[in-house]
Amino acid sequence: MLDFPTTFKMILLMQTHSLKGNLFSYLATEETVKSPVASALSRSRRKIKSSAFAYLRDRMIHYFKLFKKWHGYRVLAADGFNLSIPTKAYLELVEEQKENRTILKAQLKTEKPQTHSVHIFDVLNQISLAIEMDVAINTDERRTLLRALEKLEIKGKTLLLGDRGYPAWYFCAILQQYYPNLDFAFKMPYSENDDNGVVCKFLATEKSSEIVTINVTKEKSELAKKLGYEINREIKVRLVRQEMPNEKPMVIATSIMDATITAEDICGLYKERWEIETTHRYLKHNLLIQNWCGLNLEMVRQEVFARQIIYNWAEYFCETAHEVILVKKPGGKKQIHKGSENVVFALTMVRHFINISKYKKPITNELWQEAIREVRRTRNAVRPNRSFPRNAKYASRDHQPNYKPA
């Protein structure tokens, strides 16, 4: 029987569908007389709740203390993405639903078991905070996001960024009334979810910012009731706009009424939401989040939270390694450029640390600083307004002599 620390580390390092494959990769250099079989790992991980991984994820976020803010706000982004999961886990997820169970089970005859998940991400600090899974038939992303927000502890001023899939006036009313510390900024479509035609009227005024009063329709307030929320049907929101080259203006609905925060500030911040899309790439292609080794829902959640732990740890390495780069210019001048760390390499360093602990060797501050130096050596300079790389000579040889387009 495997002990708790060994089982926990194995789950953190899982990357293949096979229990035997994960055991072999973990024990390849381990000098053991008797290696455990796959069934031993399966029995051991059944004794660990997925909440243990969620707790470690939250404790690590608190320990790293990466809390960059924007005008006093901690900035979060929400986005939905699809995850294919094992059939057994899908059926267990269906059993958690209060309605449409028969339809959801019948869907398996024609479609693969798939969940529609909502990811909450700290865009300024590059931290994955929560991933909430829901069944993918007729899924309302707003319902899944509300479930994720209920589990997420929101302290202090927080701003939530969302794309066109989230804005609906009844949803804005729910956030305003039930989450007093949470402001929002949602990109608005031009016709869909705009019952009062407010967005089109705002565009016709050509103003950059305007506070408007919205009357939520009775039909939409019934949708909020189905989700378990009683709302006031009259709300106030602020609409801001920014002209886009070769496109229609971007309109954002926000609950931020502070006039010192301009429309340009809010629209500029919304562009930072793209960081959550790159995080999905790392989770799916580098951390192989859909390579499930467990079959039931509890094991699937273990692996989801484990991938978040690895990613957040790697981002902490990148943030700690972050510094400016001095580039030599003609005439002996030096120019300062920001750097971009290699997240994929940082993920490798995290796995290396977990492997070190496998041999019961202490992770000293010297090893920690060495890992940060290794991540720093993989950094590229980011030159603004450049569309192609160009060679240059660095003042320090600790960095690779190449550029990354901004």
C-alpha positions in Angstrom: 0.0 0.0 0.0 1.3 3.4 -1.0 1.5 6.1 1.7 -0.3 9.4 1.4 2.7 11.7 0.4 3.8 9.2 -2.4 0.2 8.9 -3.7 -0.2 12.7 -3.6 3.0 13.3 -5.6 2.1 10.7 -8.2 -1.3 12.4 -8.8 0.5 15.7 -9.2 2.9 14.2 -11.8 0.3 12.2 -13.8 0.4 12.8 -17.5 -0.8 9.6 -19.2 -4.0 7.6 -19.3 -2.3 4.5 -17.9 -1.7 3.9 -14.2 1.1 1.6 -15.1 2.7 4.3 -17.2 2.5 6.8 -14.4 4.0 4.3 -11.9 6.8 3.6 -14.3 7.7 7.2 -14.9 7.6 7.9 -11.1 9.6 4.9 -10.1 12.0 4.7 -13.1 14.9 5.9 -11.0 13.6 4.8 -7.6 15.7 2.1 -6.0 13.0 -0.1 -4.6 12.9 -3.9 -4.2 9.1 -4.1 -4.5 7.4 -1.7 -6.8 3.6 -1.2 -6.2 1.2 -2.4 -8.8 -1.4 -0.2 -10.5 -4.2 -1.5 -8.3 -2.3 -0.3 -5.2 -2.2 3.3 -6.6 -5.9 3.1 -7.5 -6.8 2.0 -4.0 -4.6 4.6 -2.4 -6.0 7.5 -4.4 -9.6 6.5 -3.5 -8.8 7.4 0.1 -7.8 11.0 -0.9 -10.6 13.5 -1.4 -10.3 16.1 -4.2 -10.9 18.8 -1.6 -7.3 18.1 -0.3 -5.9 19.3 -3.7 -8.3 22.3 -3.7 -7.0 23.1 -0.2 -3.4 22.9 -1.3 -4.1 25.0 -4.3 -5.7 27.8 -2.2 -2.9 27.6 0.4 -0.2 27.9 -2.2 -1.9 31.0 -3.7 -2.0 32.6 -0.2 1.7 31.7 0.3 2.9 33.1 -3.0 1.3 36.5 -2.2 1.0 37.6 -5.8 -1.6 40.3 -5.5 -1.0 42.9 -8.2 -4.0 45.3 -8.3 -5.6 47.7 -10.8 -7.0 50.9 -9.1 -7.3 48.9 -5.9 -9.2 46.0 -7.6 -8.1 42.4 -7.8 -8.9 41.6 -11.5 -10.4 38.2 -12.3 -11.5 36.8 -15.7 -14.0 34.1 -16.4 -14.2 31.9 -19.5 -15.8 28.7 -20.5 -14.2 25.7 -22.2 -15.1 22.1 -23.0 -13.5 19.1 -21.2 -14.1 15.5 -22.3 -14.3 13.2 -19.3 -14.8 9.5 -18.7 -18.3 8.1 -19.0 -18.5 7.0 -15.4 -17.5 10.5 -14.2 -20.0 12.1 -16.5 -22.8 9.9 -15.2 -21.9 10.9 -11.6 -21.9 14.5 -12.6 -25.4 14.0 -14.1 -26.6 12.6 -10.8 -25.7 15.9 -9.2 -28.1 17.7 -11.5 -31.6 18.5 -10.3 -33.3 18.3 -13.7 -32.9 16.8 -17.2 -31.2 13.6 -15.9 -33.0 11.3 -18.4 -32.1 13.6 -21.3 -28.5 13.9 -20.2 -28.1 10.1 -20.0 -29.7 9.6 -23.4 -27.3 12.0 -24.9 -24.5 9.6 -24.3 -25.9 7.4 -27.1 -25.0 9.9 -29.8 -22.3 12.1 -28.3 -19.1 11.8 -26.3 -19.3 12.6 -22.6 -18.3 16.2 -22.3 -18.5 18.9 -19.7 -18.7 22.7 -20.1 -16.4 24.1 -17.5 -15.9 27.7 -16.3 -12.4 28.8 -15.4 -11.8 31.8 -13.0 -8.4 33.3 -13.5 -6.4 36.2 -11.9 -5.2 38.0 -15.0 -2.7 40.3 -13.3 -1.0 37.6 -11.2 -1.4 34.7 -13.7 -3.1 32.5 -11.1 -5.7 29.8 -11.8 -8.3 30.2 -9.0 -11.1 27.8 -9.8 -12.4 25.4 -12.4 -16.1 24.4 -12.1 -17.5 21.6 -14.3 -21.0 21.3 -15.5 -22.8 19.0 -18.0 -22.6 20.3 -21.6 -26.2 20.1 -22.7 -28.1 23.4 -22.7 -25.5 24.7 -20.2 -25.9 28.3 -19.1 -22.4 29.6 -18.4 -23.8 32.1 -16.0 -25.2 29.3 -13.8 -21.9 27.5 -13.8 -20.0 30.8 -13.0 -22.4 31.5 -10.1 -21.6 28.1 -8.7 -17.9 28.8 -9.0 -18.3 32.3 -7.3 -20.2 30.7 -4.4 -17.2 28.5 -3.7 -14.7 31.2 -4.2 -13.9 33.4 -1.2 -14.1 37.0 -2.4 -12.4 39.5 -0.1 -11.9 43.2 -0.8 -12.6 45.0 -4.1 -12.7 42.6 -7.0 -13.4 43.1 -10.7 -14.7 40.3 -12.9 -14.0 40.4 -16.7 -16.2 38.4 -19.1 -16.7 38.0 -22.8 -19.9 38.1 -24.8 -21.2 34.8 -23.3 -21.9 36.3 -19.9 -23.7 39.7 -20.2 -27.4 39.6 -19.5 -29.2 42.2 -17.5 -30.6 39.8 -15.0 -27.1 38.3 -14.4 -25.7 41.8 -13.8 -28.5 42.4 -11.3 -27.6 39.2 -9.5 -23.9 40.2 -9.2 -24.8 43.7 -8.0 -27.2 42.5 -5.3 -25.6 39.3 -4.0 -21.9 40.2 -4.4 -21.3 43.7 -3.0 -17.5 43.4 -3.2 -17.6 42.3 -6.8 -17.7 44.7 -9.8 -18.0 43.5 -13.4 -16.9 44.5 -16.9 -18.6 42.5 -19.7 -18.1 42.9 -23.4 -21.6 43.6 -24.8 -23.1 42.1 -28.0 -25.1 44.6 -30.2 -28.4 42.8 -30.2 -28.4 39.6 -28.3 -29.2 39.8 -24.5 -30.1 43.5 -25.0 -33.8 43.6 -24.3 -34.1 47.3 -24.0 -31.9 48.2 -27.0 -29.6 50.1 -24.6 -26.4 49.3 -26.5 -27.6 50.5 -29.8 -29.0 53.7 -28.3 -25.6 54.3 -26.5 -23.7 53.8 -29.8 -26.0 56.4 -31.5 -25.0 59.0 -28.9 -21.2 58.7 -29.8 -20.4 59.2 -26.1 -17.4 57.4 -24.6 -19.1 56.8 -21.3 -22.7 56.9 -20.0 -24.6 55.7 -16.9 -27.9 54.1 -17.9 -30.9 52.6 -16.0 -32.0 49.1 -17.1 -35.4 47.6 -16.5 -35.0 43.8 -16.4 -38.0 42.1 -18.1 -40.3 39.9 -16.2 -39.3 36.9 -18.3 -35.6 37.4 -17.5 -36.3 37.9 -13.8 -37.9 34.5 -13.9 -34.6 33.0 -15.1 -32.9 34.5 -12.1 -35.6 32.9 -9.9 -34.9 29.5 -11.4 -31.3 30.0 -10.3 -32.4 30.7 -6.8 -32.0 34.5 -6.8 -34.7 37.2 -6.2 -33.6 40.4 -8.0 -34.7 44.0 -8.2 -35.8 44.6 -11.8 -34.2 48.1 -12.0 -30.4 48.4 -12.1 -27.9 51.0 -13.1 -24.8 50.2 -15.2 -22.2 52.2 -16.9 -21.5 51.7 -20.6 -18.1 52.6 -22.1 -16.8 52.3 -25.6 -13.6 52.3 -27.5 -13.2 52.6 -31.3 -11.6 49.6 -32.9 -9.7 49.7 -36.2 -11.6 48.1 -39.1 -14.3 46.9 -36.6 -17.4 48.1 -34.8 -16.7 49.9 -31.5 -16.2 47.8 -28.5 -18.9 48.3 -25.8 -18.4 47.2 -22.2 -21.0 47.2 -19.5 -19.6 47.8 -16.0 -20.7 48.4 -12.5 -17.7 50.8 -11.8 -19.2 54.2 -11.4 -16.0 56.0 -10.4 -15.5 58.9 -12.8 -11.7 58.9 -12.2 -11.5 55.5 -14.0 -12.0 56.5 -17.6 -13.4 54.5 -20.5 -9.9 54.1 -21.9 -8.8 52.6 -18.6 -11.6 50.0 -18.6 -11.3 49.1 -22.3 -7.5 48.8 -21.9 -7.9 46.5 -18.9 -10.4 44.3 -20.8 -7.6 43.4 -23.3 -5.8 41.7 -20.4 -8.5 39.1 -20.4 -6.7 37.3 -23.2 -4.3 35.8 -20.7 -7.0 33.3 -19.7 -7.0 32.0 -23.2 -3.2 31.3 -23.2 -3.7 29.5 -19.8 -6.2 27.1 -21.5 -3.4 26.3 -24.0 -1.0 25.4 -21.2 -3.6 23.3 -19.4 -4.6 21.3 -22.4 -1.4 21.0 -24.4 1.4 21.1 -21.8 -0.3 19.8 -18.7 -2.5 17.4 -20.7 -5.5 18.1 -18.5 -7.8 15.7 -20.6 -5.4 12.7 -20.2 -7.6 11.3 -17.4 -6.1 8.5 -15.4 -9.1 8.1 -13.0 -12.6 7.0 -14.1 -14.9 8.4 -11.5 -15.8 12.1 -10.8 -13.7 12.4 -7.6 -10.5 11.3 -9.4 -11.2 13.6 -12.3 -11.5 16.5 -9.9 -8.3 15.4 -8.2 -6.4 15.7 -11.5 -8.0 19.0 -12.5 -6.9 20.6 -9.2 -3.5 19.0 -9.5 -3.0 20.6 -12.9 -3.9 24.0 -11.4 -1.3 23.5 -8.6 1.5 22.7 -11.1 0.5 25.7 -13.3 0.3 28.2 -10.4 3.7 27.0 -9.1 5.3 27.5 -12.6 3.8 31.0 -12.8 5.2 31.8 -9.4 8.7 30.8 -10.7 8.2 33.1 -13.7 7.0 36.0 -11.6 9.9 35.6 -9.2 12.4 35.4 -12.1 10.9 38.5 -13.7 13.2 41.5 -14.2 14.1 44.1 -16.8 16.7 43.3 -19.5 19.4 45.8 -20.5 20.0 45.8 -24.3 23.1 47.5 -25.8 22.4 50.0 -28.4 24.7 51.7 -31.0 26.8 54.4 -29.4 27.1 52.5 -26.1 23.5 53.4 -24.9 21.4 50.9 -23.0 17.7 50.4 -23.4 15.5 48.7 -20.9 13.0 46.1 -22.1 10.5 43.9 -20.2 11.0 40.2 -20.3 8.8 37.2 -21.0 9.5 34.0 -19.1 9.2 30.5 -20.6 6.2 29.0 -18.8 6.8 25.5 -20.4 10.3 25.4 -19.0 9.0 26.5 -15.6 6.5 23.6 -15.7 9.5 21.3 -16.1 11.3 22.9 -13.1 8.2 22.3 -11.0 8.1 18.6 -11.9 11.8 18.5 -11.1 11.1 19.9 -7.6 8.5 17.2 -6.9 10.9 14.5 -8.1 13.5 15.9 -5.7 11.1 15.5 -2.8 10.5 11.9 -3.9 14.0 11.0 -2.6 13.2 12.7 0.7 15.8 15.4 0.1 15.2 18.8 1.6 14.3 21.6 -0.8 16.7 24.3 0.4 16.7 28.0 -0.4 19.8 27.4 -2.5 17.9 24.9 -4.7 14.9 27.3 -4.9 17.1 30.2 -6.1 18.9 27.9 -8.6 15.5 27.0 -10.1 14.6 30.7 -10.4 17.9 31.4 -12.1 17.3 28.6 -14.6 13.9 30.1 -15.5 15.4 33.5 -15.8 17.9 32.3 -18.4 15.1 31.2 -20.7 13.6 34.7 -20.8 13.1 36.7 -24.0 13.0 40.5 -24.3 9.7 41.9 -25.4 10.1 44.8 -27.8 6.9 46.9 -28.3 5.7 47.6 -31.8 8.0 45.0 -33.4 6.6 42.5 -35.9 9.7 40.4 -36.4 12.7 39.2 -34.3 16.0 41.0 -34.5 19.4 40.0 -33.2 20.9 42.2 -30.4 23.8 42.1 -27.9 22.8 41.8 -24.3 24.6 43.6 -21.4 24.3 40.3 -19.5 24.8 36.8 -20.9 22.3 35.3 -18.5 19.7 35.7 -21.1 19.2 34.3 -24.6 20.3 36.7 -27.3 17.0 36.9 -29.2 13.8 38.9 -29.2 10.1 38.0 -28.9 7.6 40.1 -30.9 5.2 42.0 -28.7 
